[in-house]
Amino acid sequence: MTDVLALGEVMLRFDPGEGRIRTARTFQVWEGGGEYNVVRGLRRCFGLRTAVVTALADNAVGRLVEDLILQGGVDTSLIRWVPDDGIGRTARNGLNFVERGYGIRGALGVSDRAHTAVSQLRKGDVDWESVFSAGVRWFHTGGIFAGLSDTTVDVADEAMAAARRHGVTVSYDPNHRPSLWAGRGGAERAREVDLRLARQADVVVGALGLAGTHPGQKRLGADEVADALAEVADLLPAAKVLATTLREVPSAGVNDWSSAAWSAETGFVTGPRMPGLHVLDRIGSGDAFAAGLIHGLLGGTGLERALAYGTAHGALTMTTPGDVSMASLAEVEALVAGGSAHVRR
C-alpha cells in the first residue's frame, strides 16, 4: 500500500552554492520538482510510504534522477521510461539552475525543461485504475505539472477523477509558474486550468493563488487573508480544506513566515507565526509546507495542528540547501512545541 502518490516532473537542480549561475565553475546537483518534493518530504521526514508518477528519458541523466529519488526513499516503480534518441530530439530530462539569493538579491531560477519526457504524457499512458486499486490513501498533483503542456492538463484531470472514484483523498497546488504559460494563454489560461483541476480536489494548498482574476494578482495584508480564502471557497464548493503559506520578504535571507487555512468545519484558522526567519534556501519550502499539512491531516490531528506541522516543516526546509527536506520528525515536533536553535548534545 502507498500512503501518498504524486504526479509531477522531477528535474535535476544545479546549485552554484553562494555564487551566481553566470560565473559558476562547479555545481552541486539535487533532484527536485513541485509535486515530487511533497512525497519526498513525507517519506524522509514523516516516514510515510510514498511514490511518484513521472516520465524520464532512459539515459545516464535520467538514471541519475532515479538514483536521487531512490536515495530519498520514494518508490520509483511507476516511472515511465522513454527511449533516448541520443540527443534529446524527441524526449529529454529537465534541468533547473537555481541561485539562492542573498540580501537584496532575490533567488533566481533558470529552467531548461521544454519537450521533456514527462511533458509528453497523454491520457491513457498510465493505468490509473490499477494504480489506485493498489490501496493509495492520498493523491497529490499541481499546477506545475499541469502547466508543462496541453496534454498534461488532461493527464492530471484523468488521474484526479480516477482517484476520486476510488475514494482517495486528492490535493492540488496551483503553484503558478509564468514561464510555463508564456505563449500558451498566460495567466488567464493558467487560472482556467487551475480552477478546472482544483474543483476535483479535497484539499487545495497554495489556495491564495486562486484569489483574484489571475494567479498572483492580489497582494494581501494579514487582515485580508480570511476574506480571500472565503472567496476561493465559493469557487471550489467540493473542497474540504484550503491552506496557504504567508510570507513577507524583507530580504532573501530573512523572511516573515506563517500560514492560514479554512475548512467548513473550523472556519478560518491561522498557523504559527515565525517573524524574522533566517533563510538559507527558500526553494521547496511551500512543498515542505504541503507535506507537513498532509501528514497532519492523514494522521487526524485536526487542521490547526496540521498547519503547525506544515509551517514548521517549511521553515526547517529553508535552513538547508536544495529543494528537498532534510528535516527530521523530531526537529519538526520540537519546533511545533516552541523549540529553539540551541545546540543538542
SEFI-637394 format. One record per atom (N, C-alpha, C): residue in one letter; y, z, x. Coordinates in pm, whole numbers, plus 50000, padded with zeros to 5 digits. Example, Ala and Ser with C-alpha at 12.3 -4.5 7.8 and 13.67 -1.06 7.14 Angstrom:
# SEFI-637394
A494315078051319;A495505078051230;A496705078051320;S497755070851285;S498945071451367;S500035078751290;
***
This chain:
# SEFI-637394
M498805000050084;M500005000050000;M501255000050088;T502274992650043;T503564992350111;T504584999950028;D505305009050091;D506335016450018;D507545007649987;V508055000850090;V509264992750072;V509084979350143;L509364968650071;L509274954950122;L510664948750120;A511034941750227;A512324934950233;A512124920050250;L513054912350197;L513104897850213;L514414894450282;G514334888550403;G515564885050473;G515314878950608;E516394874750672;E516314868650805;E516314879550912;V515534877451017;V515574886151135;V516004877451253;M517114881151315;M517664873651427;M517534881551556;L517704874551667;L517894881251795;L519364884451812;R519694896951842;R521074900651868;R521274901752019;F522294894852068;F522654895252209;F523884904252225;D523724915152299;D524724925752308;D525264926352451;P526574923352473;P527144924152607;P527554938252649;G527134948352570;G527484962152605;G528964964652586;E529614969852689;E531034972752680;E531904960552707;G531274949252743;G532034937252780;G532284927952663;R532704915852696;R533024905452600;R531984894352606;I531734888152494;I530794876952491;I531254865952586;R532544863052584;R533064851552657;R532994853152809;T532824865552857;T532764867753002;T531444874053047;A530504875552955;A529254882652987;A528384874753083;R527664882053168;R526654876053255;R525264881153220;T525204892453153;T523924897753106;T524094902852964;F523014902452888;F522994907652751;F521744916152734;Q521864926752653;Q520684933652605;Q520304927252472;V519004926152447;V518524919252328;V517904929052231;W518324928252106;W517764936251997;W517364926751886;E516614931751790;E516394924351666;E517294930151559;G517604922051458;G518434927351351;G518584917451237;G518914922651122;G519154914551003;G519404923850886;G520364920650801;G520814929850698;G519694935950616;E518784927750567;E517714932950482;E516634939550567;Y516304933450680;Y515284939150770;Y515684952850822;N516954954750857;N517394967550912;N517064979250819;V517054976550689;V516784987050591;V515344991950604;V514394982550607;V512984986850615;V512634991950753;R513324987350854;R513094992650989;R513515007250995;G514675010450937;G515125024350933;G514215033050849;L513735027650738;L512835035350653;L511515038250723;R511085029050809;R509835031450882;R510035041350996;R511015038951082;R511125046751205;R511765060251184;C512725061351094;C513375074251072;C512655082250963;F512325075550853;F511835082850735;F510325082050716;G509635074350800;G508185074450801;G507515067050686;L508235058650614;L507635051050505;L506925038650558;R505985033750480;R505255021650517;R506055009650468;T506475001050560;T507364990150523;T506874976850578;A507374966150517;A507024952550559;A508224943550536;V508224932050604;V509304922350587;V508704908650557;V509304901650460;V509014887650436;V510124879550499;T509774871050594;T510734862650662;T510004850450713;A510714841650783;A510094830050846;A510674828450985;L509824824651079;L510234822651218;L509604809851271;A510334802951358;A509754791651430;A508754797051532;D507594790851538;D506504795951621;D506654791251765;N507524798351836;N507714795851979;N507944809352048;A508254809052177;A508384821552252;A509504830452198;V510594824352148;V511684832252092;V511244838951962;G510544831451877;G510034837351754;G509064848651782;R508224846951883;R507264857451917;R507954869651977;L509104867652043;L509894879052090;L510424886951971;V510934879951869;V511394886751749;V510244894451686;E509074888251678;E507904895151623;E507574907651703;D507634906751835;D507314918251919;D508284929751893;L509564926551876;L510564936851848;L510314943151710;I509944934951612;I509624940251479;I508414949551487;L507394945451564;L506204953751580;L506554967051645;Q507454966851744;Q507864979351807;Q508554988651708;G509194982851606;G509834990751502;G508884995751396;G507604991851405;G506604996851312;G506554989951178;V507304979051163;V507334971851035;V506194961651031;D505484960950920;D504364951950903;D504834937350911;T504164929450995;T504554915451017;T503614905650948;S502684910550868;S501644901650814;S502194891550714;L503394893750662;L503974884550565;L504994875050627;I505074874650760;I505944864850826;I505334850950808;R506164841350770;R505744827450758;R506094820250888;W505084815450958;W505304808751086;W505434793651067;V506544788251117;V506854774051100;V506624767051234;P505914755651235;P505664748751362;P506954745351436;D506894746551568;D508054744051654;D507984729651705;D509104722351696;D509104708451744;D509564707051888;G509854718451952;G510234718152094;G511714719352120;I512554715052027;I514004715852049;I514754721651929;G514064725851826;G514724731751711;G515374721851618;R514894709351620;R515484699251531;R515164702151385;T513934706551358;T513514708651219;T513564723251177;A513354732351270;A513414746651239;A513644754351367;R514404765051356;R514724772951475;R514864787551436;N515074795951536;N515254810351515;N516724813951532;G517204823251450;G518614826851450;G518984835851566;L520194833851618;L520754842051726;L522074847951678;N522364860051723;N523594866851682;N524194874051801;F525354869551847;F526064875651959;F527094885151902;V527054897851944;V527914908051882;V528574916751987;E529924917351982;E530684927252060;E530914939651974;R530854951252034;R531014963751959;R532474966751925;G533404961752002;G534804965151984;G535144978352051;Y536434980452071;Y536894993052131;Y538374994652098;G538755006852051;G540165009452024;G540744999651925;I541804992651966;I542464983151877;I541714969951866;R540694967851950;R539904955551944;R538684957751856;G538634950651744;G537534952351650;G536244945751698;A535164949151631;A533874942851660;A533964927851630;L533154920051700;L533144905451683;L531714900551679;G531404892751576;G530084886651566;G530184871551571;V529344865351652;V529274850651661;V527804846851636;S527514842251515;S526124839151482;S525824824451502;D524584821551536;D524084808051558;D522804807051475;R522974803951347;R521854805951254;R521644794451157;A522324783151175;A522124771951084;A520734765851104;H520134761350994;H518844754250995;H517694762851049;T517814776051035;T516724784651080;T515514783150988;A514374787451039;A513144786350961;A513264793550827;V513834805350828;V513904813150703;V514874806950603;S515904799950650;S516854793650559;S516224782250481;Q515054777750525;Q514374766550461;Q513274771050364;L513134784150346;L512184788850246;L512554783450108;R511514779950030;R511714774749896;R510844782349796;K511204781249670;K510374787049566;K508944781849581;G507984790949566;G506584787049577;G506004788749715;D506844790749817;D506334792449954;D505634805949972;V506044815949895;V505454829349904;V504744832349772;D503524837049781;D502774840949661;D503174855149622;W504254856249547;W504814869249514;W503884877349424;E503104870549341;E502174877949255;E501174885649339;S500654879249444;S499714886149533;S500404897149612;V501624894349657;V502364904249736;V502574917049655;F503054915749532;F503384927549454;F502164933749387;S501084926049375;S499844931849322;S499204941549420;A499634940949548;A499044949449652;A499584963649652;G500524966649563;G500964980549549;G502294983949611;V503224974349618;V504574976949668;V505314986049571;R506044995949623;R506795005249538;R508255001049520;W508834994649621;W510264991549619;W510474978249690;F511344969749634;F511674956749695;F513164955949719;H513554951349838;H514964950649874;H515314936849931;T516404931249883;T516964919249942;T518474919649925;G519174908749965;G520624909549960;G521324896349975;G522644897149977;G523484885449980;G523454877750110;I523054884150219;I522954876550344;I521814866550333;F520634871250291;F519524861850273;F519874851250170;A520434855450056;A520764845949951;A521774835549998;G522634839250092;G523664830250139;G523234820550247;L521994821450294;L521554812850404;L521524798150364;S521154795250240;S521054781250196;S520964781150044;D521014769249986;D520874768149841;D519474771949797;T518474769749882;T517104772949840;T516804787849848;T517454795149938;T517144809449949;T517634817349829;V518664812449762;V519094818849637;V517934818949537;D517264807549524;D516154806549430;D514964814949473;V514734816049605;V513634824249655;V513894838949622;A515124843549643;A515474857349611;A515304859949461;D515754850649379;D515634851849234;D514154852549193;E513354843849251;E511914843649222;E511244856849261;A511594861949379;A510984874349428;A511394886249342;M512684887049307;M513144898349226;M512504898149087;A512364886249028;A511734885248897;A510274889548903;A509574885449008;A508174889349025;A508044904449043;A508944910249124;A508914924749145;A509084932249014;R510004927748931;R510254934548804;R509034933348712;R508364921748715;R507164920248631;R506084930248671;H506064933848798;H505044943148848;H505514957648847;G506664960148787;G507164973848777;G507674979648907;V508044970949002;V508554975349132;V510054977749121;T510544988649176;T511984991049181;T512644980749272;V513744975049228;V514414964149300;V515814968649341;S516154966549468;S517534969049513;S518124956449573;Y519454955549564;Y520184943749612;Y521474948249677;D521824942149789;D523074945049859;D523864932149871;P525034930949803;P525814918549811;P526174914449955;N526564924050040;N526684921850185;N527254908150218;H528484905550177;H529094892250188;H529414888450332;R529054876250370;R529414870350499;R530154857350472;P531494857050488;P532244844850457;P531734832450529;S531254834150653;S530794822650731;S529624815550665;L528804822950589;L527644816650525;L528044807950407;W529214810350351;W529634803050231;W530724792650258;A531164791850383;A532184781950417;A531634767950391;G532374759950315;G531924746450282;G530864745950174;R530514757750116;R529474758250013;R529964765849889;G531244764649863;G531794771249745;G532564783949772;G532504788749897;G533294800249937;G532994812849858;A534014821449850;A533834834549787;A533494833449639;E534004823249572;E533724821649430;E532234819149406;R531644810449487;R530204807649474;R529384819949514;A529824827049618;A529104839049661;A529074849349548;R530174851149480;R530224860849370;R529294856649256;E529284843849227;E528404838749121;E526934841949153;V526554839449279;V525174842349322;V524904857249320;D525834865249371;D525634879749374;D525434885349234;L526234880949139;L526094886049002;L524754881648942;R524354869248967;R523064864348917;R521914873048967;L521944876449095;L520844883949154;L520974898949125;A522184904349135;A522374918749113;A521994922848971;R522064913548876;R521684916848738;R520184919048724;Q519414915748828;Q517984918548827;Q517634931348903;A518644938148956;A518394949749042;A518504962848965;D517664972349003;D517784986048952;D518834993849030;V518934990949160;V519864997849249;V520674987349323;V521994988549320;V522864979449393;V523604987549499;V523354984149626;V524014990649739;V525194981849779;G526304987949822;G527484979849851;G528114974549724;A528014982249616;A528414977449484;A529894974249473;L530724980349558;L532164977249551;L532454962749588;G531494956149655;G531654942049685;G531704933349561;L531294938849447;L531314931249322;L532534934549236;A533384943549283;A534614946549210;A535644935549235;G536474932849138;G537464922249154;G536884908649122;T537624898149156;T537214884549121;T536414877549229;H536414882949349;H535604877149456;H535324887749561;P534274885849643;P533874896349739;P535014900449831;G535184913449842;G536174918749935;G537614917449888;Q537824913549761;Q539194911549713;Q539974924649712;K539334935449667;K540064947849643;K539994957349762;R541134962149804;R541224973249898;R541524985549815;L540574994749808;L540655005649713;L541025018749780;G541885026349716;G542135040049756;G541035048949703;A540935061049757;A539865070249717;A539895073049568;D541095073349510;D541205076649368;D540885064749277;E540605053049336;E540305041149257;E538815037649255;V538015044549337;V536615040749353;V535825042949224;A536045054049157;A535295056949035;A535515046048930;D536745041948911;D537045031548812;D536425018148854;A536445015348984;A535875002849031;A534365002349010;L533675013549035;L532235013949010;L531945012748860;A532785018748776;A532605017248632;A532785002748589;E533724995748655;E533924981448628;E532674973448664;V532064976648777;V530844969748820;V529694973048726;A529604985548683;A528544989548590;A528604981348461;D529804977848415;D529924969548296;D529374955448319;L529454950748443;L528934937448477;L527424937348492;L526844948948522;L525414949948553;L524764960148459;P524564956748334;P524064966748238;P522664971948267;A521864964548345;A520494969148375;A520434978448496;A521514979248572;A521494987348695;A521425002248663;K520555009048732;K520425023548715;K521315031248812;V521525025648933;V522325032349036;V523205021949106;L524465025249120;L525395017549203;L525865026649314;A525815021849438;A526205030149552;A527055022049648;T527855029049726;T528715022249823;T529085031549937;T529255025850055;T529865033450164;T531385032550147;L532095042250204;L533555042450204;L533985044150349;R534785034950397;R535135035150540;R536605031750558;E537295040050634;E538625036750686;E538495035050836;V539255025750893;V539055022051033;V540365023751110;P540695036151150;P541875038051235;P541755030551366;S540525029851421;S540265021951540;S538795018451541;A538405009151631;A536995005251638;A536105017051672;G536645026751746;G535835037851792;G535915050451708;V536795050651607;V536935062151520;V537055057251376;N536095060951293;N536105057151151;N536055069651064;D536705068950948;D536515079050844;D535405073850754;W534345081550737;W533095076650677;W532665085550562;S532365079350449;S531865086850334;S531125077050243;S530855081450119;S530105073150026;S530365077849884;A529965069549789;A530075073049648;A529025065349570;A528735069949450;A527735063349367;A527985066249220;W527325058249138;W527365060148994;W525975058148939;S525605066048842;S524405063348761;S524705067348618;A523965061648525;A524165065148385;A523855079948361;E522955085348441;E522535099348425;E523575109148478;T524135105948597;T525025115548664;T526505112348649;G526825099848616;G528205095648625;G528575093548771;F529855095248803;F530355092848937;F530115104949027;V529535102549144;V529325113249242;V529775108349380;T530115117849466;T530565114349600;T529625120249704;G529565113549820;G528755118449930;G529575126750027;P528945131650135;P529665139650234;P530795131650298;R531875138450329;R532995132050398;R532885134950547;M533005124450628;M532935125850774;M534155119150836;P535305125950830;P536525120150889;P536465120551041;G537095110651103;G537175110451249;G535825108751316;L534915101351254;L533595099151312;L533695089951433;H533175094351546;H533225086051667;H532105075751664;V532465063251687;V531565051951668;V531295045051800;L530005043351834;L529635035051948;L529415020651904;D528715018651792;D528365005351744;D528195006151593;R529105000251518;R529075001651372;R528134992051303;I527634981651376;I526784971551313;I525484977951265;G525134975451141;G523904980851083;G524064994151013;S525274999851015;S525455013150952;S525315012450800;G525765001550740;G525595000150596;G524124998850557;D523364992050641;D521914990650617;D521235004250634;A521675011950731;A521125025350751;A521455034350631;F522665032750577;F523025039950455;F522055036350343;A521775023450327;A520835019150222;A519465025250243;A519015025950369;A517695031750397;A517645046450356;G518655054050393;G518675068250357;G518735070250207;L519545062050140;L519645062849994;L518295060049930;I517615049349974;I516315045849917;I515295056949943;H515315062450065;H514425073750096;H514605085049995;G515855088549968;G516115099349875;G515685096049733;L516005083949688;L515665080249551;L514155079049533;L513465073449632;L511995072649624;L511365086549623;G511985095849694;G511455109449701;G511865118249586;G512675112749493;G513065120449376;G514025131849405;T514885130149508;T515785141149547;T516975142549455;G517235132449372;G518475132249295;G519515124049368;L520475118549294;L521425109049351;L522335115449456;E522805127449432;E523725133649527;E523055136149662;R521815140849661;R521075143049785;R520745129649853;A520395119549773;A520115106349829;A521355100649898;L522525102749837;L523785098449900;L523985105450034;A523655118150039;A523805125750163;A522895120150272;Y521655116850237;Y520735110650334;Y521305097550384;G521815089350293;G522365076550333;G523575077950424;T524475087050387;T525695088950465;T525375094150605;A524475103750614;A524105109350744;A523375099150830;H522455091750771;H521715081850848;H522635070750897;G523555066250812;G524535056250856;G525405061250969;A525835073750959;A526675079751064;A525935080351197;L524685084751194;L523905085751318;L523625072051378;T523435061951295;T523175048451345;T524385043051420;M525585047451384;M526785043051455;M526945049551592;T526085059151625;T526205065851755;T525315059451862;T524545049251825;T523655042551920;T523885027551916;P523525020352023;P523735005852025;P522694998451942;G522984985951908;G522044977651835;G522184979251685;D521564969851612;D521614970051466;D520794981151405;V519694984751470;V518684992951404;V518855007751436;S518335015951346;S518455030451359;S517595035851472;M518155045151548;M517395052751647;M517345067551610;A517765070751488;A517825084651444;A516445089651403;S516265102751413;S515045109151364;S515345115951232;L514285118551155;L514465125551029;L515035139451051;A514615146051159;A515135159451189;A516645159051212;E517135148551279;E518575147251303;E519315144751172;V518735136351086;V519365133750957;V519415146450873;E518305153450867;E518255165850789;E519275176050841;A519395176950974;A520345186451033;A521785182850997;L522095169850998;L523445165550964;L523725167650816;V522755165150732;V522905167850588;V523195182650565;A522545190950646;A522715205450632;A523975210750700;G524765201750758;G526015205850821;G525905208350968;G524905202151033;G524695204151176;G525815198451260;S525835202151387;S526865197851481;S526235190351596;A527075186651693;A526605179251809;A526285188251928;H526035200951906;H525685209752016;H524385205152083;V524245207652208;V523045203952282;V521855211652226;R520745204452205;R519495210852163;R518565211352281;R518035223352312;R517165225252430;R515805230452386;
***
